[in-house]
């Protein structure tokens, strides 16, 4: 269960829930292929790191 960042505040960072889920999955997949060793050392899952990036406005979700 994800506690940080709070899901109710994370949902406000995307136009809709579907876009949030797709954005999180896409970013987590990128992180798994590029920074897997670094995240594993810190014991952070890629999906949690992606959620933090979106919550802190480092990644912005847009819908075309």
PDB file of N, CA, C and O in Angstrom, chain B, residues numbered from 101:
ATOM      1  N   UNK B 101       0.843  -1.183   0.000  1.00  0.00           N
ATOM      2  CA  UNK B 101       0.000   0.000   0.000  1.00  0.00           C
ATOM      3  C   UNK B 101       0.887   1.244   0.000  1.00  0.00           C
ATOM      4  O   UNK B 101       1.840   1.340   0.773  1.00  0.00           O
ATOM      5  N   UNK B 102       0.565   2.175  -0.861  1.00  0.00           N
ATOM      6  CA  UNK B 102       1.345   3.398  -0.970  1.00  0.00           C
ATOM      7  C   UNK B 102       0.800   4.440  -0.006  1.00  0.00           C
ATOM      8  O   UNK B 102      -0.390   4.753  -0.023  1.00  0.00           O
ATOM      9  N   UNK B 103       1.676   4.974   0.832  1.00  0.00           N
ATOM     10  CA  UNK B 103       1.269   5.985   1.802  1.00  0.00           C
ATOM     11  C   UNK B 103       1.798   7.359   1.403  1.00  0.00           C
ATOM     12  O   UNK B 103       1.092   8.358   1.542  1.00  0.00           O
ATOM     13  N   UNK B 104       3.003   7.419   0.920  1.00  0.00           N
ATOM     14  CA  UNK B 104       3.607   8.676   0.494  1.00  0.00           C
ATOM     15  C   UNK B 104       3.920   8.616  -0.977  1.00  0.00           C
ATOM     16  O   UNK B 104       4.530   7.634  -1.398  1.00  0.00           O
ATOM     17  N   UNK B 105       3.573   9.541  -1.760  1.00  0.00           N
ATOM     18  CA  UNK B 105       2.725  10.692  -1.507  1.00  0.00           C
ATOM     19  C   UNK B 105       1.261  10.278  -1.395  1.00  0.00           C
ATOM     20  O   UNK B 105       0.869   9.237  -1.920  1.00  0.00           O
ATOM     21  N   UNK B 106       0.456  11.084  -0.715  1.00  0.00           N
ATOM     22  CA  UNK B 106      -0.964  10.755  -0.535  1.00  0.00           C
ATOM     23  C   UNK B 106      -1.681  10.675  -1.882  1.00  0.00           C
ATOM     24  O   UNK B 106      -1.531  11.554  -2.730  1.00  0.00           O
ATOM     25  N   UNK B 107      -2.448   9.626  -2.063  1.00  0.00           N
ATOM     26  CA  UNK B 107      -3.103   9.377  -3.345  1.00  0.00           C
ATOM     27  C   UNK B 107      -4.115  10.466  -3.703  1.00  0.00           C
ATOM     28  O   UNK B 107      -4.273  10.793  -4.879  1.00  0.00           O
ATOM     29  N   UNK B 108      -4.797  11.026  -2.714  1.00  0.00           N
ATOM     30  CA  UNK B 108      -5.779  12.070  -3.027  1.00  0.00           C
ATOM     31  C   UNK B 108      -5.113  13.329  -3.570  1.00  0.00           C
ATOM     32  O   UNK B 108      -5.711  14.039  -4.379  1.00  0.00           O
ATOM     33  N   UNK B 109      -3.902  13.615  -3.144  1.00  0.00           N
ATOM     34  CA  UNK B 109      -3.172  14.772  -3.671  1.00  0.00           C
ATOM     35  C   UNK B 109      -2.484  14.435  -4.988  1.00  0.00           C
ATOM     36  O   UNK B 109      -2.313  15.302  -5.844  1.00  0.00           O
ATOM     37  N   UNK B 110      -2.090  13.179  -5.147  1.00  0.00           N
ATOM     38  CA  UNK B 110      -1.441  12.746  -6.375  1.00  0.00           C
ATOM     39  C   UNK B 110      -2.413  12.772  -7.550  1.00  0.00           C
ATOM     40  O   UNK B 110      -2.019  13.088  -8.673  1.00  0.00           O
ATOM     41  N   UNK B 111      -3.671  12.444  -7.303  1.00  0.00           N
ATOM     42  CA  UNK B 111      -4.689  12.443  -8.359  1.00  0.00           C
ATOM     43  C   UNK B 111      -4.866  13.848  -8.935  1.00  0.00           C
ATOM     44  O   UNK B 111      -5.184  13.994 -10.115  1.00  0.00           O
ATOM     45  N   UNK B 112      -4.667  14.861  -8.132  1.00  0.00           N
ATOM     46  CA  UNK B 112      -4.829  16.246  -8.598  1.00  0.00           C
ATOM     47  C   UNK B 112      -3.720  16.675  -9.555  1.00  0.00           C
ATOM     48  O   UNK B 112      -3.833  17.724 -10.190  1.00  0.00           O
ATOM     49  N   UNK B 113      -2.657  15.890  -9.671  1.00  0.00           N
ATOM     50  CA  UNK B 113      -1.524  16.222 -10.541  1.00  0.00           C
ATOM     51  C   UNK B 113      -1.726  15.762 -11.972  1.00  0.00           C
ATOM     52  O   UNK B 113      -0.875  16.019 -12.824  1.00  0.00           O
ATOM     53  N   UNK B 114      -2.840  15.084 -12.258  1.00  0.00           N
ATOM     54  CA  UNK B 114      -3.107  14.579 -13.603  1.00  0.00           C
ATOM     55  C   UNK B 114      -4.524  14.965 -14.020  1.00  0.00           C
ATOM     56  O   UNK B 114      -5.382  15.206 -13.171  1.00  0.00           O
ATOM     57  N   UNK B 115      -4.763  15.024 -15.327  1.00  0.00           N
ATOM     58  CA  UNK B 115      -6.097  15.392 -15.808  1.00  0.00           C
ATOM     59  C   UNK B 115      -7.184  14.382 -15.417  1.00  0.00           C
ATOM     60  O   UNK B 115      -8.337  14.757 -15.208  1.00  0.00           O
ATOM     61  N   UNK B 116      -6.811  13.109 -15.320  1.00  0.00           N
ATOM     62  CA  UNK B 116      -7.763  12.077 -14.918  1.00  0.00           C
ATOM     63  C   UNK B 116      -6.994  10.903 -14.303  1.00  0.00           C
ATOM     64  O   UNK B 116      -5.768  10.843 -14.398  1.00  0.00           O
ATOM     65  N   UNK B 117      -7.707   9.984 -13.682  1.00  0.00           N
ATOM     66  CA  UNK B 117      -7.055   8.855 -13.022  1.00  0.00           C
ATOM     67  C   UNK B 117      -6.356   7.947 -14.021  1.00  0.00           C
ATOM     68  O   UNK B 117      -5.272   7.428 -13.751  1.00  0.00           O
ATOM     69  N   UNK B 118      -6.979   7.759 -15.167  1.00  0.00           N
ATOM     70  CA  UNK B 118      -6.381   6.907 -16.197  1.00  0.00           C
ATOM     71  C   UNK B 118      -5.029   7.474 -16.643  1.00  0.00           C
ATOM     72  O   UNK B 118      -4.062   6.727 -16.793  1.00  0.00           O
ATOM     73  N   UNK B 119      -4.962   8.783 -16.852  1.00  0.00           N
ATOM     74  CA  UNK B 119      -3.714   9.421 -17.260  1.00  0.00           C
ATOM     75  C   UNK B 119      -2.661   9.278 -16.169  1.00  0.00           C
ATOM     76  O   UNK B 119      -1.483   9.077 -16.465  1.00  0.00           O
ATOM     77  N   UNK B 120      -3.076   9.378 -14.914  1.00  0.00           N
ATOM     78  CA  UNK B 120      -2.144   9.207 -13.798  1.00  0.00           C
ATOM     79  C   UNK B 120      -1.554   7.806 -13.792  1.00  0.00           C
ATOM     80  O   UNK B 120      -0.341   7.639 -13.661  1.00  0.00           O
ATOM     81  N   UNK B 121      -2.399   6.808 -13.932  1.00  0.00           N
ATOM     82  CA  UNK B 121      -1.939   5.423 -13.925  1.00  0.00           C
ATOM     83  C   UNK B 121      -1.001   5.159 -15.099  1.00  0.00           C
ATOM     84  O   UNK B 121       0.041   4.526 -14.933  1.00  0.00           O
ATOM     85  N   UNK B 122      -1.363   5.637 -16.270  1.00  0.00           N
ATOM     86  CA  UNK B 122      -0.520   5.434 -17.453  1.00  0.00           C
ATOM     87  C   UNK B 122       0.824   6.154 -17.304  1.00  0.00           C
ATOM     88  O   UNK B 122       1.872   5.606 -17.644  1.00  0.00           O
ATOM     89  N   UNK B 123       0.779   7.372 -16.800  1.00  0.00           N
ATOM     90  CA  UNK B 123       2.011   8.133 -16.579  1.00  0.00           C
ATOM     91  C   UNK B 123       2.917   7.484 -15.551  1.00  0.00           C
ATOM     92  O   UNK B 123       4.131   7.413 -15.743  1.00  0.00           O
ATOM     93  N   UNK B 124       2.332   7.013 -14.460  1.00  0.00           N
ATOM     94  CA  UNK B 124       3.110   6.321 -13.433  1.00  0.00           C
ATOM     95  C   UNK B 124       3.752   5.059 -13.988  1.00  0.00           C
ATOM     96  O   UNK B 124       4.931   4.798 -13.746  1.00  0.00           O
ATOM     97  N   UNK B 125       2.988   4.285 -14.722  1.00  0.00           N
ATOM     98  CA  UNK B 125       3.511   3.035 -15.276  1.00  0.00           C
ATOM     99  C   UNK B 125       4.635   3.293 -16.276  1.00  0.00           C
ATOM    100  O   UNK B 125       5.652   2.599 -16.274  1.00  0.00           O
ATOM    101  N   UNK B 126       4.444   4.288 -17.121  1.00  0.00           N
ATOM    102  CA  UNK B 126       5.459   4.609 -18.121  1.00  0.00           C
ATOM    103  C   UNK B 126       6.752   5.070 -17.462  1.00  0.00           C
ATOM    104  O   UNK B 126       7.838   4.631 -17.841  1.00  0.00           O
ATOM    105  N   UNK B 127       6.638   5.943 -16.489  1.00  0.00           N
ATOM    106  CA  UNK B 127       7.835   6.454 -15.802  1.00  0.00           C
ATOM    107  C   UNK B 127       8.522   5.355 -14.992  1.00  0.00           C
ATOM    108  O   UNK B 127       9.750   5.286 -14.958  1.00  0.00           O
ATOM    109  N   UNK B 128       7.741   4.501 -14.345  1.00  0.00           N
ATOM    110  CA  UNK B 128       8.317   3.400 -13.565  1.00  0.00           C
ATOM    111  C   UNK B 128       9.080   2.441 -14.477  1.00  0.00           C
ATOM    112  O   UNK B 128      10.131   1.924 -14.098  1.00  0.00           O
ATOM    113  N   UNK B 129       8.555   2.204 -15.669  1.00  0.00           N
ATOM    114  CA  UNK B 129       9.234   1.335 -16.627  1.00  0.00           C
ATOM    115  C   UNK B 129      10.554   1.960 -17.077  1.00  0.00           C
ATOM    116  O   UNK B 129      11.562   1.265 -17.208  1.00  0.00           O
ATOM    117  N   UNK B 130      10.545   3.271 -17.313  1.00  0.00           N
ATOM    118  CA  UNK B 130      11.780   3.973 -17.682  1.00  0.00           C
ATOM    119  C   UNK B 130      12.811   3.861 -16.566  1.00  0.00           C
ATOM    120  O   UNK B 130      13.984   3.589 -16.822  1.00  0.00           O
ATOM    121  N   UNK B 131      12.374   4.069 -15.339  1.00  0.00           N
ATOM    122  CA  UNK B 131      13.278   3.990 -14.198  1.00  0.00           C
ATOM    123  C   UNK B 131      13.838   2.581 -14.023  1.00  0.00           C
ATOM    124  O   UNK B 131      15.001   2.420 -13.654  1.00  0.00           O
ATOM    125  N   UNK B 132      13.028   1.569 -14.283  1.00  0.00           N
ATOM    126  CA  UNK B 132      13.476   0.181 -14.161  1.00  0.00           C
ATOM    127  C   UNK B 132      14.598  -0.135 -15.136  1.00  0.00           C
ATOM    128  O   UNK B 132      15.497  -0.919 -14.831  1.00  0.00           O
ATOM    129  N   UNK B 133      14.540   0.472 -16.300  1.00  0.00           N
ATOM    130  CA  UNK B 133      15.566   0.179 -17.305  1.00  0.00           C
ATOM    131  C   UNK B 133      16.796   1.075 -17.186  1.00  0.00           C
ATOM    132  O   UNK B 133      17.876   0.686 -17.629  1.00  0.00           O
ATOM    133  N   UNK B 134      16.661   2.254 -16.605  1.00  0.00           N
ATOM    134  CA  UNK B 134      17.795   3.181 -16.560  1.00  0.00           C
ATOM    135  C   UNK B 134      18.451   3.309 -15.186  1.00  0.00           C
ATOM    136  O   UNK B 134      19.664   3.501 -15.101  1.00  0.00           O
ATOM    137  N   UNK B 135      17.675   3.208 -14.118  1.00  0.00           N
ATOM    138  CA  UNK B 135      18.222   3.458 -12.775  1.00  0.00           C
ATOM    139  C   UNK B 135      17.910   2.333 -11.797  1.00  0.00           C
ATOM    140  O   UNK B 135      17.764   2.575 -10.599  1.00  0.00           O
ATOM    141  N   UNK B 136      17.808   1.119 -12.294  1.00  0.00           N
ATOM    142  CA  UNK B 136      17.410  -0.020 -11.458  1.00  0.00           C
ATOM    143  C   UNK B 136      18.392  -0.265 -10.320  1.00  0.00           C
ATOM    144  O   UNK B 136      17.974  -0.484  -9.183  1.00  0.00           O
ATOM    145  N   UNK B 137      19.680  -0.232 -10.604  1.00  0.00           N
ATOM    146  CA  UNK B 137      20.685  -0.516  -9.574  1.00  0.00           C
ATOM    147  C   UNK B 137      20.660   0.542  -8.471  1.00  0.00           C
ATOM    148  O   UNK B 137      20.751   0.218  -7.287  1.00  0.00           O
ATOM    149  N   UNK B 138      20.536   1.797  -8.867  1.00  0.00           N
ATOM    150  CA  UNK B 138      20.501   2.894  -7.890  1.00  0.00           C
ATOM    151  C   UNK B 138      19.287   2.784  -6.972  1.00  0.00           C
ATOM    152  O   UNK B 138      19.403   2.957  -5.759  1.00  0.00           O
ATOM    153  N   UNK B 139      18.125   2.497  -7.553  1.00  0.00           N
ATOM    154  CA  UNK B 139      16.910   2.375  -6.759  1.00  0.00           C
ATOM    155  C   UNK B 139      16.952   1.147  -5.861  1.00  0.00           C
ATOM    156  O   UNK B 139      16.439   1.171  -4.742  1.00  0.00           O
ATOM    157  N   UNK B 140      17.561   0.080  -6.349  1.00  0.00           N
ATOM    158  CA  UNK B 140      17.654  -1.138  -5.546  1.00  0.00           C
ATOM    159  C   UNK B 140      18.548  -0.923  -4.328  1.00  0.00           C
ATOM    160  O   UNK B 140      18.260  -1.438  -3.248  1.00  0.00           O
ATOM    161  N   UNK B 141      19.626  -0.167  -4.495  1.00  0.00           N
ATOM    162  CA  UNK B 141      20.509   0.145  -3.362  1.00  0.00           C
ATOM    163  C   UNK B 141      19.775   0.926  -2.281  1.00  0.00           C
ATOM    164  O   UNK B 141      20.003   0.719  -1.089  1.00  0.00           O
ATOM    165  N   UNK B 142      18.900   1.816  -2.702  1.00  0.00           N
ATOM    166  CA  UNK B 142      18.146   2.649  -1.760  1.00  0.00           C
ATOM    167  C   UNK B 142      16.873   1.963  -1.265  1.00  0.00           C
ATOM    168  O   UNK B 142      16.153   2.513  -0.432  1.00  0.00           O
ATOM    169  N   UNK B 143      16.596   0.754  -1.781  1.00  0.00           N
ATOM    170  CA  UNK B 143      15.397  -0.013  -1.426  1.00  0.00           C
ATOM    171  C   UNK B 143      14.116   0.751  -1.749  1.00  0.00           C
ATOM    172  O   UNK B 143      13.170   0.773  -0.962  1.00  0.00           O
ATOM    173  N   UNK B 144      14.108   1.382  -2.936  1.00  0.00           N
ATOM    174  CA  UNK B 144      12.947   2.131  -3.405  1.00  0.00           C
ATOM    175  C   UNK B 144      12.414   1.435  -4.650  1.00  0.00           C
ATOM    176  O   UNK B 144      13.176   1.090  -5.553  1.00  0.00           O
ATOM    177  N   UNK B 145      11.115   1.233  -4.693  1.00  0.00           N
ATOM    178  CA  UNK B 145      10.502   0.640  -5.882  1.00  0.00           C
ATOM    179  C   UNK B 145      10.321   1.726  -6.942  1.00  0.00           C
ATOM    180  O   UNK B 145      10.040   2.878  -6.611  1.00  0.00           O
ATOM    181  N   UNK B 146      10.481   1.361  -8.209  1.00  0.00           N
ATOM    182  CA  UNK B 146      10.347   2.350  -9.284  1.00  0.00           C
ATOM    183  C   UNK B 146       8.994   3.062  -9.292  1.00  0.00           C
ATOM    184  O   UNK B 146       8.931   4.252  -9.603  1.00  0.00           O
ATOM    185  N   UNK B 147       7.923   2.364  -8.960  1.00  0.00           N
ATOM    186  CA  UNK B 147       6.598   2.997  -8.962  1.00  0.00           C
ATOM    187  C   UNK B 147       6.502   4.053  -7.863  1.00  0.00           C
ATOM    188  O   UNK B 147       5.872   5.092  -8.057  1.00  0.00           O
ATOM    189  N   UNK B 148       7.120   3.796  -6.718  1.00  0.00           N
ATOM    190  CA  UNK B 148       7.113   4.773  -5.624  1.00  0.00           C
ATOM    191  C   UNK B 148       7.935   6.003  -5.983  1.00  0.00           C
ATOM    192  O   UNK B 148       7.549   7.131  -5.674  1.00  0.00           O
ATOM    193  N   UNK B 149       9.072   5.778  -6.636  1.00  0.00           N
ATOM    194  CA  UNK B 149       9.916   6.888  -7.047  1.00  0.00           C
ATOM    195  C   UNK B 149       9.212   7.726  -8.111  1.00  0.00           C
ATOM    196  O   UNK B 149       9.285   8.955  -8.090  1.00  0.00           O
ATOM    197  N   UNK B 150       8.534   7.059  -9.037  1.00  0.00           N
ATOM    198  CA  UNK B 150       7.786   7.768 -10.076  1.00  0.00           C
ATOM    199  C   UNK B 150       6.660   8.596  -9.458  1.00  0.00           C
ATOM    200  O   UNK B 150       6.406   9.720  -9.892  1.00  0.00           O
ATOM    201  N   UNK B 151       5.988   8.050  -8.454  1.00  0.00           N
ATOM    202  CA  UNK B 151       4.913   8.780  -7.774  1.00  0.00           C
ATOM    203  C   UNK B 151       5.461  10.021  -7.079  1.00  0.00           C
ATOM    204  O   UNK B 151       4.828  11.077  -7.109  1.00  0.00           O
ATOM    205  N   UNK B 152       6.619   9.906  -6.461  1.00  0.00           N
ATOM    206  CA  UNK B 152       7.242  11.065  -5.805  1.00  0.00           C
ATOM    207  C   UNK B 152       7.610  12.130  -6.825  1.00  0.00           C
ATOM    208  O   UNK B 152       7.425  13.320  -6.571  1.00  0.00           O
ATOM    209  N   UNK B 153       8.134  11.711  -7.987  1.00  0.00           N
ATOM    210  CA  UNK B 153       8.492  12.670  -9.030  1.00  0.00           C
ATOM    211  C   UNK B 153       7.267  13.436  -9.521  1.00  0.00           C
ATOM    212  O   UNK B 153       7.325  14.651  -9.710  1.00  0.00           O
ATOM    213  N   UNK B 154       6.177  12.738  -9.724  1.00  0.00           N
ATOM    214  CA  UNK B 154       4.949  13.393 -10.181  1.00  0.00           C
ATOM    215  C   UNK B 154       4.413  14.317  -9.096  1.00  0.00           C
ATOM    216  O   UNK B 154       3.991  15.435  -9.391  1.00  0.00           O
ATOM    217  N   UNK B 155       4.423  13.872  -7.862  1.00  0.00           N
ATOM    218  CA  UNK B 155       3.923  14.676  -6.739  1.00  0.00           C
ATOM    219  C   UNK B 155       4.740  15.957  -6.566  1.00  0.00           C
ATOM    220  O   UNK B 155       4.185  17.011  -6.256  1.00  0.00           O
ATOM    221  N   UNK B 156       6.053  15.869  -6.764  1.00  0.00           N
ATOM    222  CA  UNK B 156       6.940  17.026  -6.604  1.00  0.00           C
ATOM    223  C   UNK B 156       7.092  17.838  -7.881  1.00  0.00           C
ATOM    224  O   UNK B 156       7.972  18.695  -7.963  1.00  0.00           O
ATOM    225  N   UNK B 157       6.252  17.585  -8.878  1.00  0.00           N
ATOM    226  CA  UNK B 157       6.223  18.308 -10.153  1.00  0.00           C
ATOM    227  C   UNK B 157       7.526  18.200 -10.950  1.00  0.00           C
ATOM    228  O   UNK B 157       7.833  19.086 -11.748  1.00  0.00           O
ATOM    229  N   UNK B 158       8.292  17.133 -10.745  1.00  0.00           N
ATOM    230  CA  UNK B 158       9.467  16.886 -11.581  1.00  0.00           C
ATOM    231  C   UNK B 158       9.033  16.272 -12.909  1.00  0.00           C
ATOM    232  O   UNK B 158       9.697  16.451 -13.929  1.00  0.00           O
ATOM    233  N   UNK B 159       7.919  15.549 -12.890  1.00  0.00           N
ATOM    234  CA  UNK B 159       7.329  14.954 -14.084  1.00  0.00           C
ATOM    235  C   UNK B 159       5.906  15.481 -14.187  1.00  0.00           C
ATOM    236  O   UNK B 159       5.161  15.462 -13.207  1.00  0.00           O
ATOM    237  N   UNK B 160       5.529  15.950 -15.365  1.00  0.00           N
ATOM    238  CA  UNK B 160       4.197  16.497 -15.578  1.00  0.00           C
ATOM    239  C   UNK B 160       3.460  15.590 -16.553  1.00  0.00           C
ATOM    240  O   UNK B 160       3.996  15.232 -17.602  1.00  0.00           O
ATOM    241  N   UNK B 161       2.250  15.225 -16.210  1.00  0.00           N
ATOM    242  CA  UNK B 161       1.438  14.353 -17.062  1.00  0.00           C
ATOM    243  C   UNK B 161       0.552  15.216 -17.943  1.00  0.00           C
ATOM    244  O   UNK B 161      -0.209  16.055 -17.462  1.00  0.00           O
ATOM    245  N   UNK B 162       0.670  14.988 -19.255  1.00  0.00           N
ATOM    246  CA  UNK B 162      -0.147  15.727 -20.220  1.00  0.00           C
ATOM    247  C   UNK B 162      -0.916  14.731 -21.072  1.00  0.00           C
ATOM    248  O   UNK B 162      -0.453  13.617 -21.315  1.00  0.00           O
ATOM    249  N   UNK B 163      -2.084  15.139 -21.518  1.00  0.00           N
ATOM    250  CA  UNK B 163      -2.893  14.329 -22.412  1.00  0.00           C
ATOM    251  C   UNK B 163      -3.014  15.054 -23.735  1.00  0.00           C
ATOM    252  O   UNK B 163      -3.395  16.223 -23.782  1.00  0.00           O
ATOM    253  N   UNK B 164      -2.686  14.350 -24.816  1.00  0.00           N
ATOM    254  CA  UNK B 164      -2.779  14.974 -26.145  1.00  0.00           C
ATOM    255  C   UNK B 164      -4.175  14.905 -26.689  1.00  0.00           C
ATOM    256  O   UNK B 164      -4.431  15.382 -27.795  1.00  0.00           O
TER     257      UNK B 164
END
